[in-house]
Amino acid sequence: MSVTLGEAIELDAFKTFKLVAGEGGLKAPLVTVGMMDYEMGDMIEKNFREGELVLTTLVNIKDDLNRLGEIVERFIKVKAAGLAIKNIYIDTIPEPIMKRCNEANFPIFMFHDIFFEVVITAVSDLVKVQLEMEDLEVQIDRMLSGEMNRFAVRRVAQQLYRYFGEYVQVAYGKGSLSEASESGYLQKHLLDKNHRCWPYRGGFLVVVSAEEPDGETLYKHMKRSLSQLKLDQGHILGFSRGGQKIDRLDTAIHEAIYAYQTAVTYQLEQLKFSEMGLDRLLLPVKDNPWTVQYYESVIEPLQSYDQKQGTDLLKTAIIYIICSGDVKLTAERLYQHANTVRYRMERVRQILSEDREGREVTCHTEWSFYEMLAVGVRLHLIYTGDL
């Protein structure tokens, strides 16, 4: 999870930078920033390295700017992250050099009115934070592994942030690195001493805490925190239950992630874990071999029938379950007559009442068929996200 040059140039220190060529290289990792003064020829290979953004005024060739092409070729050979030229001795880059940079995906910038030290410090801080975030992700992964007892979870939580209160609530959502920088969470933005926000696995975790197990109060704090971080708009969010003890922070994080995944599946803007219904049970065991086997036993016969007959029974079954078995509402969602839905669902019942050899399998009650189908459909939505 390294920093890229494209992410770094979103920083304020790069506000006067203008990319003139090599846009295709912006996704390459940025390791460090260096300065070129009088280095020429083989000294470039000896003094600069892969992933380094090089800042320069071109003072070393100010009397012979035609040598810029040679310098660019050497940095391409080194696999430097890019070259940024302060416009003291040169204002424009010759067309052949820009063409070469585009071919090699080697970014080249022109900039002004920014001291080198400002850029170097900003990038160093960003790389440092990124390394800290990678270490933090490892710690969170350890905590979520299920191998820690309550004492160990509490210890890791306090290592992550020593000011947490005794009770917590967690929110999880997705956001890009640039959004993260703008909202401030990459800098581990502190709203107050009991609230914290971290990047995690391509998204963000927001943790709020209190000394009392009041779930409603924690949720209000969470909403305020998300608003101040500008993460409450344009993000799908999942929320854990509020008021869980700090030694169950791992459980709260799992709940927030599960709620987020369910919100994505059902195209909701946000969802609380307590509102997930059957998915609360299914998500934690979705990779269990018995769960997968059950899913296949319900869904594969319908998929096979649809493929052979050119029908759409599985879609009908999915909408039927989403509509809680309401035939009229299912018909409205599918733009079909209610009798058509009844016929299709009866065919679904017949298909699921036979085993793979065609023998009838007894389904004892009306509820048992609906329950079997409901679990199968919920697992299908979890696995595929296909409504």
Sine and cosine of phi, psi and omega as CSV:
sin_phi,cos_phi,sin_psi,cos_psi,sin_omega,cos_omega
0.00,0.00,0.87,0.49,-0.06,-1.00
-0.99,0.11,0.32,-0.95,0.08,-1.00
-0.97,0.25,0.66,-0.76,0.09,-1.00
-0.97,-0.24,0.33,-0.94,0.03,-1.00
-0.89,0.47,-0.61,0.79,0.02,-1.00
-0.88,0.48,-0.56,0.83,0.04,-1.00
-0.96,0.27,-0.64,0.77,-0.04,-1.00
-0.90,0.44,-0.61,0.79,-0.08,-1.00
-0.95,0.31,-0.06,1.00,0.14,-0.99
-0.98,0.22,-0.24,0.97,-0.01,-1.00
-0.93,0.36,0.45,-0.89,0.01,-1.00
-0.86,0.52,-0.51,0.86,-0.03,-1.00
-0.88,0.47,-0.32,0.95,-0.03,-1.00
-0.98,-0.22,0.28,0.96,-0.14,-0.99
-0.90,0.44,-0.40,0.91,0.03,-1.00
-0.99,-0.16,0.07,1.00,0.00,-1.00
-0.97,0.23,0.70,-0.72,0.07,-1.00
-0.82,-0.57,0.86,-0.51,0.04,-1.00
-0.97,0.25,0.84,-0.54,-0.03,-1.00
-0.95,-0.31,-0.27,0.96,0.01,-1.00
-0.22,-0.98,0.31,-0.95,0.11,-0.99
0.98,0.22,0.54,0.84,-0.05,-1.00
-0.85,0.53,-0.52,0.86,-0.02,-1.00
-0.89,0.46,-0.24,0.97,0.00,-1.00
-1.00,-0.06,0.05,1.00,-0.06,-1.00
-0.93,0.36,-0.32,0.95,-0.02,-1.00
-1.00,0.02,-0.04,1.00,0.00,-1.00
-0.96,0.28,0.49,-0.87,-0.01,-1.00
-0.89,0.45,0.62,-0.78,0.10,-1.00
-0.95,-0.32,0.89,-0.47,-0.08,-1.00
-0.99,-0.11,-0.67,0.75,-0.05,-1.00
-0.32,-0.95,0.04,-1.00,0.06,-1.00
-0.80,-0.60,0.69,-0.72,0.04,-1.00
-0.73,-0.69,0.12,-0.99,0.01,-1.00
-0.87,-0.50,0.66,-0.75,0.12,-0.99
-0.95,-0.33,0.86,-0.51,0.05,-1.00
-0.96,-0.27,-0.98,0.21,-0.09,-1.00
-0.90,-0.44,0.15,0.99,-0.01,-1.00
-0.91,0.40,0.71,-0.70,0.06,-1.00
-0.59,-0.81,0.27,-0.96,0.08,-1.00
0.81,0.58,-0.71,-0.71,-0.05,-1.00
-0.89,0.45,-0.33,0.94,0.01,-1.00
-0.89,0.45,-0.45,0.89,0.03,-1.00
-0.91,0.42,-0.76,0.65,0.03,-1.00
-0.88,0.47,-0.52,0.85,-0.05,-1.00
-0.99,0.17,-0.46,0.89,-0.14,-0.99
-0.96,-0.29,-0.20,0.98,-0.03,-1.00
-0.80,-0.60,0.35,-0.94,-0.13,-0.99
-0.67,-0.74,0.15,-0.99,0.01,-1.00
-0.86,0.51,0.67,-0.74,0.03,-1.00
0.99,0.14,0.13,0.99,-0.04,-1.00
-0.99,-0.13,0.77,-0.64,0.15,-0.99
-1.00,0.05,0.82,-0.58,-0.10,-0.99
-0.97,-0.26,0.83,-0.56,0.06,-1.00
-0.99,-0.16,0.65,-0.76,-0.02,-1.00
-0.36,-0.93,0.40,-0.92,0.18,-0.98
-0.98,-0.20,-0.09,1.00,-0.11,-0.99
0.91,0.41,0.50,0.87,0.03,-1.00
-0.87,0.49,-0.45,0.89,-0.03,-1.00
-0.94,0.34,-0.32,0.95,0.02,-1.00
-0.78,-0.63,0.41,0.91,-0.09,-1.00
-0.87,0.49,-0.40,0.92,0.03,-1.00
-1.00,-0.09,-0.02,1.00,0.00,-1.00
-0.44,-0.90,0.95,0.32,-0.08,-1.00
-0.92,0.39,-0.18,0.98,0.05,-1.00
-0.91,0.41,-0.25,0.97,-0.01,-1.00
-0.99,0.11,0.02,1.00,0.01,-1.00
-0.86,0.51,-0.64,0.77,0.02,-1.00
-0.85,0.52,-0.66,0.75,0.03,-1.00
-0.89,0.46,-0.68,0.73,0.00,-1.00
-0.88,0.47,-0.71,0.70,0.00,-1.00
-0.87,0.50,-0.69,0.72,0.00,-1.00
-0.87,0.49,-0.62,0.78,-0.01,-1.00
-0.93,0.36,-0.61,0.79,0.03,-1.00
-0.95,0.32,-0.55,0.83,0.11,-0.99
-0.89,0.46,-0.66,0.75,0.02,-1.00
-0.89,0.46,-0.64,0.77,0.02,-1.00
-0.94,0.35,-0.37,0.93,-0.13,-0.99
0.93,0.37,0.63,0.78,0.09,-1.00
-0.89,0.46,0.40,-0.92,-0.02,-1.00
-0.94,0.35,-0.48,0.88,-0.01,-1.00
0.22,-0.98,0.10,-1.00,0.01,-1.00
-0.80,-0.60,0.79,-0.61,0.01,-1.00
-0.88,-0.48,0.87,-0.50,-0.12,-0.99
-0.94,-0.34,0.86,-0.51,0.08,-1.00
-0.98,0.20,0.76,-0.65,-0.20,-0.98
-0.99,0.17,0.89,0.46,0.08,-1.00
-1.00,-0.08,-0.70,0.71,-0.05,-1.00
-0.95,-0.32,-0.19,0.98,-0.04,-1.00
-0.55,-0.83,0.64,-0.77,-0.02,-1.00
-0.94,-0.35,-0.45,0.89,-0.04,-1.00
-0.72,-0.70,0.45,-0.89,0.03,-1.00
-0.98,-0.19,0.77,-0.64,0.02,-1.00
-0.83,0.56,0.58,-0.82,-0.05,-1.00
-0.83,0.56,-0.70,0.72,0.00,-1.00
-0.87,0.50,-0.59,0.81,0.01,-1.00
-0.94,0.35,-0.66,0.75,0.04,-1.00
-0.89,0.46,-0.64,0.76,0.03,-1.00
-0.88,0.47,-0.69,0.73,0.01,-1.00
-0.90,0.45,-0.67,0.75,0.01,-1.00
-0.91,0.42,-0.62,0.78,0.04,-1.00
-0.91,0.42,-0.66,0.75,0.03,-1.00
-0.89,0.45,-0.64,0.77,-0.07,-1.00
-1.00,-0.02,0.00,1.00,-0.08,-1.00
0.80,0.60,0.71,0.70,-0.01,-1.00
-0.94,-0.34,0.95,-0.31,-0.06,-1.00
-0.93,0.38,0.67,-0.74,0.10,-0.99
-0.73,-0.69,0.75,-0.66,-0.08,-1.00
-0.88,-0.48,0.42,-0.91,0.27,-0.96
-0.89,-0.45,0.62,-0.79,0.03,-1.00
-0.49,-0.87,0.16,-0.99,-0.02,-1.00
-0.42,-0.91,0.26,-0.97,0.15,-0.99
0.84,0.54,0.44,0.90,0.08,-1.00
-0.72,-0.69,0.77,-0.64,0.05,-1.00
-0.96,0.28,0.58,-0.81,0.02,-1.00
-0.81,0.58,-0.66,0.75,-0.08,-1.00
-0.87,0.50,-0.56,0.83,0.00,-1.00
-0.91,0.42,-0.70,0.71,0.00,-1.00
-0.91,0.40,-0.71,0.70,-0.03,-1.00
-0.88,0.48,-0.70,0.71,0.00,-1.00
-0.90,0.43,-0.68,0.73,-0.03,-1.00
-0.89,0.47,-0.70,0.71,-0.01,-1.00
-0.93,0.36,-0.66,0.75,0.03,-1.00
-0.85,0.52,-0.68,0.73,0.03,-1.00
-0.90,0.44,-0.67,0.75,-0.01,-1.00
-0.90,0.43,-0.70,0.72,0.02,-1.00
-0.90,0.44,-0.65,0.76,0.02,-1.00
-0.88,0.47,-0.71,0.70,0.02,-1.00
-0.88,0.47,-0.64,0.77,-0.01,-1.00
-0.89,0.46,-0.66,0.75,0.04,-1.00
-0.90,0.43,-0.63,0.77,0.05,-1.00
-0.90,0.44,-0.64,0.77,0.00,-1.00
-0.92,0.40,-0.60,0.80,0.06,-1.00
-0.89,0.46,-0.67,0.75,0.05,-1.00
-0.91,0.42,-0.63,0.77,0.02,-1.00
-0.89,0.45,-0.67,0.74,0.03,-1.00
-0.87,0.49,-0.63,0.78,0.03,-1.00
-0.89,0.46,-0.68,0.73,0.00,-1.00
-0.90,0.43,-0.66,0.75,0.02,-1.00
-0.91,0.41,-0.66,0.75,0.04,-1.00
-0.86,0.51,-0.67,0.74,0.04,-1.00
-0.87,0.49,-0.68,0.73,-0.03,-1.00
-0.91,0.40,-0.56,0.83,-0.04,-1.00
-1.00,0.09,-0.06,1.00,-0.08,-1.00
-0.93,0.37,-0.31,0.95,-0.03,-1.00
0.99,0.11,0.09,1.00,-0.06,-1.00
-0.99,-0.13,-0.01,1.00,-0.04,-1.00
-0.98,-0.21,0.60,-0.80,0.15,-0.99
-0.99,0.12,0.02,-1.00,-0.09,-1.00
-0.90,0.45,-0.59,0.81,0.00,-1.00
-0.91,0.42,-0.65,0.76,-0.01,-1.00
-0.93,0.38,-0.63,0.78,0.03,-1.00
-0.89,0.46,-0.70,0.71,0.03,-1.00
-0.87,0.49,-0.66,0.75,-0.02,-1.00
-0.90,0.44,-0.70,0.72,0.02,-1.00
-0.91,0.41,-0.65,0.76,0.03,-1.00
-0.86,0.51,-0.67,0.74,0.01,-1.00
-0.95,0.31,-0.46,0.89,0.10,-0.99
-0.95,0.32,-0.59,0.81,0.04,-1.00
-0.91,0.41,-0.65,0.76,0.02,-1.00
-0.28,-0.96,0.91,-0.42,-0.19,-0.98
-0.98,0.20,-0.14,0.99,-0.05,-1.00
-0.99,-0.12,0.11,0.99,0.02,-1.00
-0.86,0.50,0.61,-0.79,0.13,-0.99
-0.98,0.21,-0.11,-0.99,-0.13,-0.99
-0.98,0.20,-0.39,0.92,-0.06,-1.00
-0.81,-0.59,0.56,-0.83,-0.15,-0.99
-0.70,-0.71,0.34,-0.94,0.28,-0.96
-0.67,-0.74,0.54,-0.84,-0.07,-1.00
-0.82,-0.58,0.61,-0.79,0.18,-0.98
-0.85,-0.53,0.55,-0.83,0.05,-1.00
-0.74,-0.68,0.64,-0.76,0.07,-1.00
-0.43,-0.90,0.05,-1.00,0.01,-1.00
-0.94,-0.35,0.55,-0.83,0.05,-1.00
-0.25,-0.97,0.49,-0.87,-0.02,-1.00
-0.98,0.20,0.22,-0.98,0.00,-1.00
-0.89,0.46,-0.63,0.78,0.00,-1.00
-0.91,0.40,-0.65,0.76,0.07,-1.00
-0.89,0.46,-0.63,0.78,0.01,-1.00
-0.88,0.47,-0.68,0.73,-0.02,-1.00
-0.90,0.43,-0.67,0.74,-0.02,-1.00
-0.91,0.41,-0.64,0.77,-0.03,-1.00
-0.98,0.19,-0.30,0.95,0.08,-1.00
1.00,-0.09,0.01,1.00,-0.11,-0.99
-0.97,0.24,-0.32,0.95,0.08,-1.00
-0.91,0.42,-0.45,0.89,0.06,-1.00
-1.00,0.03,0.29,0.96,-0.02,-1.00
0.79,0.61,0.81,0.58,-0.08,-1.00
-0.80,0.60,0.75,-0.67,-0.02,-1.00
-0.96,-0.28,0.90,-0.44,0.07,-1.00
-0.99,0.14,-0.72,0.69,0.23,-0.97
-0.44,-0.90,-0.02,-1.00,-0.21,-0.98
-0.94,0.35,-0.24,0.97,-0.01,-1.00
-0.98,-0.18,0.03,1.00,-0.07,-1.00
-0.88,-0.48,0.61,-0.79,-0.02,-1.00
-0.55,-0.83,0.48,-0.88,0.01,-1.00
-0.65,-0.76,0.77,-0.63,-0.04,-1.00
-0.74,-0.67,0.52,-0.85,0.23,-0.97
-0.93,0.36,0.57,-0.82,0.07,-1.00
-0.42,-0.91,0.88,-0.47,0.10,-0.99
0.75,0.66,0.81,0.59,0.05,-1.00
0.98,0.20,0.11,0.99,0.01,-1.00
-0.65,-0.76,-0.44,-0.90,0.01,-1.00
-0.62,-0.78,0.57,-0.82,0.12,-0.99
-0.94,-0.34,0.78,-0.63,0.13,-0.99
-0.92,-0.40,0.81,-0.59,0.01,-1.00
-0.87,-0.49,0.83,-0.56,0.12,-0.99
-0.90,-0.44,0.49,-0.87,-0.06,-1.00
-0.63,-0.77,0.28,-0.96,0.02,-1.00
-0.41,-0.91,0.18,-0.98,0.01,-1.00
-1.00,0.00,-0.17,0.99,0.00,-1.00
-0.87,-0.50,0.56,-0.83,-0.06,-1.00
-0.99,0.13,0.79,0.62,-0.02,-1.00
-0.99,-0.12,0.98,-0.19,-0.07,-1.00
-0.88,0.47,-0.64,0.77,-0.02,-1.00
-0.92,0.40,-0.67,0.74,0.03,-1.00
-0.90,0.43,-0.67,0.74,0.04,-1.00
-0.88,0.48,-0.64,0.77,0.00,-1.00
-0.91,0.42,-0.63,0.77,0.06,-1.00
-0.89,0.46,-0.68,0.74,0.06,-1.00
-0.88,0.47,-0.64,0.77,0.00,-1.00
-0.89,0.47,-0.72,0.69,-0.01,-1.00
-0.89,0.46,-0.63,0.78,0.04,-1.00
-0.92,0.40,-0.65,0.76,0.00,-1.00
-0.89,0.45,-0.72,0.69,0.00,-1.00
-0.89,0.46,-0.60,0.80,0.02,-1.00
-0.92,0.40,-0.70,0.72,0.00,-1.00
-0.92,0.40,-0.53,0.85,0.04,-1.00
-0.99,0.13,-0.08,1.00,-0.04,-1.00
0.88,0.48,0.60,0.80,0.03,-1.00
-0.94,-0.35,0.07,1.00,-0.05,-1.00
-1.00,0.04,-0.15,0.99,0.00,-1.00
-0.86,-0.51,0.69,-0.72,0.07,-1.00
0.98,0.19,0.16,0.99,0.03,-1.00
-0.79,-0.61,0.66,-0.75,0.20,-0.98
-0.98,0.19,0.74,-0.67,-0.12,-0.99
-0.81,-0.59,0.63,-0.78,0.14,-0.99
-0.88,-0.48,0.65,-0.76,-0.06,-1.00
-0.86,-0.51,0.67,-0.74,0.13,-0.99
-0.97,0.22,0.13,-0.99,0.20,-0.98
-0.92,0.40,0.53,-0.85,0.02,-1.00
-1.00,-0.02,0.44,-0.90,0.11,-0.99
1.00,0.08,0.34,0.94,0.09,-1.00
-1.00,0.09,0.55,-0.84,-0.04,-1.00
-0.93,0.37,0.44,-0.90,-0.06,-1.00
-0.87,0.50,-0.45,0.89,0.02,-1.00
-0.97,0.23,0.04,1.00,0.14,-0.99
-0.88,-0.48,0.49,0.87,0.05,-1.00
-0.86,0.50,-0.57,0.82,0.04,-1.00
-0.87,0.49,-0.68,0.73,0.02,-1.00
-0.90,0.45,-0.69,0.72,-0.01,-1.00
-0.89,0.46,-0.64,0.77,0.03,-1.00
-0.91,0.42,-0.71,0.70,0.06,-1.00
-0.83,0.56,-0.72,0.70,-0.03,-1.00
-0.87,0.49,-0.69,0.72,0.00,-1.00
-0.89,0.45,-0.65,0.76,0.01,-1.00
-0.93,0.37,-0.67,0.74,0.04,-1.00
-0.89,0.46,-0.67,0.74,0.01,-1.00
-0.90,0.44,-0.63,0.78,0.06,-1.00
-0.88,0.47,-0.73,0.68,-0.02,-1.00
-0.87,0.49,-0.64,0.77,0.01,-1.00
-0.93,0.36,-0.63,0.78,0.04,-1.00
-0.88,0.47,-0.65,0.76,0.05,-1.00
-0.89,0.46,-0.71,0.70,-0.03,-1.00
-0.86,0.51,-0.69,0.73,-0.09,-1.00
-0.99,-0.16,0.23,0.97,0.10,-0.99
0.83,0.55,0.73,0.68,0.05,-1.00
-0.97,-0.24,0.46,-0.89,0.03,-1.00
-0.96,0.27,-0.59,0.81,0.03,-1.00
-0.38,-0.93,0.37,-0.93,-0.05,-1.00
-0.42,-0.91,0.66,-0.75,0.12,-0.99
-1.00,-0.01,0.56,-0.83,0.03,-1.00
-0.84,0.55,-0.61,0.79,-0.03,-1.00
-0.92,0.40,-0.24,0.97,-0.01,-1.00
-0.98,-0.18,0.12,0.99,-0.16,-0.99
-0.99,0.17,-0.27,0.96,0.00,-1.00
0.90,0.44,-0.70,-0.72,-0.07,-1.00
-0.87,0.49,-0.49,0.87,-0.01,-1.00
-0.88,0.47,-0.39,0.92,0.07,-1.00
-0.87,0.50,-0.56,0.83,0.00,-1.00
-0.99,0.11,-0.62,0.79,-0.18,-0.98
-0.99,0.17,-0.62,0.78,-0.08,-1.00
-0.86,0.51,-0.72,0.70,-0.02,-1.00
-0.90,0.43,-0.34,0.94,-0.06,-1.00
-0.90,-0.43,0.30,0.95,-0.11,-0.99
-0.89,0.45,-0.44,0.90,-0.02,-1.00
-1.00,-0.10,0.02,1.00,0.05,-1.00
-0.92,0.40,0.72,-0.69,-0.03,-1.00
-0.82,0.57,-0.60,0.80,0.00,-1.00
-0.92,0.38,-0.60,0.80,0.03,-1.00
-0.91,0.40,-0.70,0.71,0.02,-1.00
-0.88,0.48,-0.67,0.74,0.01,-1.00
-0.88,0.47,-0.67,0.74,0.02,-1.00
-0.89,0.45,-0.71,0.70,0.01,-1.00
-0.83,0.56,-0.74,0.67,-0.04,-1.00
-0.90,0.43,-0.58,0.81,-0.03,-1.00
-0.93,0.38,-0.44,0.90,0.00,-1.00
-1.00,-0.04,-0.70,0.72,-0.16,-0.99
-1.00,0.05,-0.65,0.76,-0.07,-1.00
-0.87,0.50,-0.64,0.77,0.05,-1.00
-0.87,0.49,-0.60,0.80,0.02,-1.00
-0.94,0.34,-0.67,0.74,0.04,-1.00
-0.88,0.47,-0.67,0.74,-0.01,-1.00
-0.90,0.43,-0.69,0.73,0.00,-1.00
-0.89,0.45,-0.71,0.71,0.01,-1.00
-0.87,0.48,-0.65,0.76,-0.03,-1.00
-0.92,0.40,-0.64,0.77,-0.03,-1.00
-0.98,0.22,-0.59,0.80,-0.12,-0.99
-0.98,-0.19,-0.14,0.99,-0.03,-1.00
0.94,0.34,0.47,0.88,0.00,-1.00
-0.99,-0.17,-0.09,-1.00,-0.04,-1.00
-0.67,-0.74,0.72,0.69,-0.06,-1.00
-0.92,0.40,-0.62,0.79,-0.04,-1.00
-0.89,0.46,-0.70,0.72,0.03,-1.00
-0.88,0.48,-0.67,0.75,0.05,-1.00
-0.87,0.50,-0.69,0.72,-0.01,-1.00
-0.89,0.45,-0.65,0.76,0.00,-1.00
-0.89,0.46,-0.76,0.64,-0.02,-1.00
-0.91,0.42,-0.60,0.80,0.02,-1.00
-0.86,0.50,-0.70,0.72,0.02,-1.00
-0.94,0.34,-0.68,0.74,0.01,-1.00
-0.87,0.50,-0.55,0.83,0.01,-1.00
-1.00,0.02,0.28,0.96,0.07,-1.00
0.85,0.53,0.57,0.82,0.06,-1.00
0.98,0.21,0.20,0.98,0.02,-1.00
-0.99,0.14,0.95,-0.32,-0.07,-1.00
-0.90,0.44,-0.68,0.73,-0.03,-1.00
-0.89,0.47,-0.72,0.70,0.00,-1.00
-0.92,0.40,-0.62,0.78,0.05,-1.00
-0.87,0.49,-0.69,0.72,0.00,-1.00
-0.88,0.48,-0.65,0.76,0.01,-1.00
-0.91,0.42,-0.66,0.75,-0.01,-1.00
-0.91,0.41,-0.54,0.84,-0.06,-1.00
-1.00,-0.10,-0.06,1.00,-0.06,-1.00
0.84,0.54,0.69,0.72,0.00,-1.00
-0.81,-0.58,0.29,-0.96,0.09,-1.00
-0.96,0.27,0.52,-0.86,-0.02,-1.00
-0.86,0.52,-0.60,0.80,0.02,-1.00
-0.91,0.42,-0.55,0.84,0.06,-1.00
-0.90,0.44,-0.67,0.74,0.03,-1.00
-0.89,0.45,-0.69,0.72,0.00,-1.00
-0.87,0.49,-0.69,0.72,0.01,-1.00
-0.88,0.48,-0.72,0.70,-0.03,-1.00
-0.90,0.44,-0.67,0.74,-0.02,-1.00
-0.93,0.36,-0.53,0.85,0.09,-1.00
-0.91,0.41,-0.60,0.80,0.05,-1.00
-0.92,0.38,-0.62,0.79,0.08,-1.00
-0.86,0.50,-0.69,0.72,0.00,-1.00
-0.87,0.49,-0.69,0.72,-0.02,-1.00
-0.89,0.45,-0.69,0.72,-0.02,-1.00
-0.89,0.45,-0.67,0.74,-0.04,-1.00
-0.99,0.17,-0.11,0.99,0.03,-1.00
-1.00,-0.09,0.15,0.99,0.07,-1.00
-0.86,-0.51,0.57,-0.82,0.10,-0.99
-1.00,0.09,-0.09,-1.00,-0.11,-0.99
-0.91,0.41,-0.35,0.94,0.00,-1.00
-1.00,-0.08,0.08,1.00,0.05,-1.00
1.00,0.01,0.02,1.00,0.02,-1.00
-0.98,0.22,0.58,-0.81,-0.03,-1.00
-0.95,0.32,0.67,-0.74,0.07,-1.00
-0.91,-0.41,0.83,-0.56,-0.08,-1.00
-0.94,0.35,0.75,-0.66,0.10,-0.99
-0.92,-0.39,0.95,-0.30,-0.30,-0.95
-0.92,0.40,-0.60,0.80,-0.08,-1.00
-0.67,-0.74,0.29,-0.96,0.08,-1.00
-0.86,0.51,-0.64,0.77,-0.02,-1.00
-0.91,0.41,-0.58,0.82,-0.06,-1.00
-0.92,0.40,-0.60,0.80,0.06,-1.00
-0.91,0.41,-0.72,0.69,-0.02,-1.00
-0.89,0.45,-0.67,0.75,-0.01,-1.00
-0.90,0.44,-0.70,0.72,0.02,-1.00
-0.87,0.50,-0.73,0.69,-0.02,-1.00
-0.92,0.40,-0.65,0.76,-0.03,-1.00
-0.88,0.47,-0.69,0.72,0.01,-1.00
-0.91,0.41,-0.69,0.73,0.02,-1.00
-0.87,0.48,-0.69,0.73,0.00,-1.00
-0.92,0.40,-0.68,0.74,0.02,-1.00
-0.87,0.49,-0.66,0.75,0.04,-1.00
-0.91,0.41,-0.62,0.79,0.04,-1.00
-0.87,0.49,-0.68,0.73,0.02,-1.00
-0.92,0.39,-0.61,0.79,0.04,-1.00
-0.91,0.42,-0.70,0.71,-0.05,-1.00
-0.95,0.30,-0.61,0.79,-0.15,-0.99
-0.93,-0.37,-0.38,0.92,-0.09,-1.00
0.90,0.44,0.35,0.94,-0.12,-0.99
-0.99,-0.16,0.97,-0.26,0.07,-1.00
-0.99,0.10,0.00,0.00,0.00,0.00
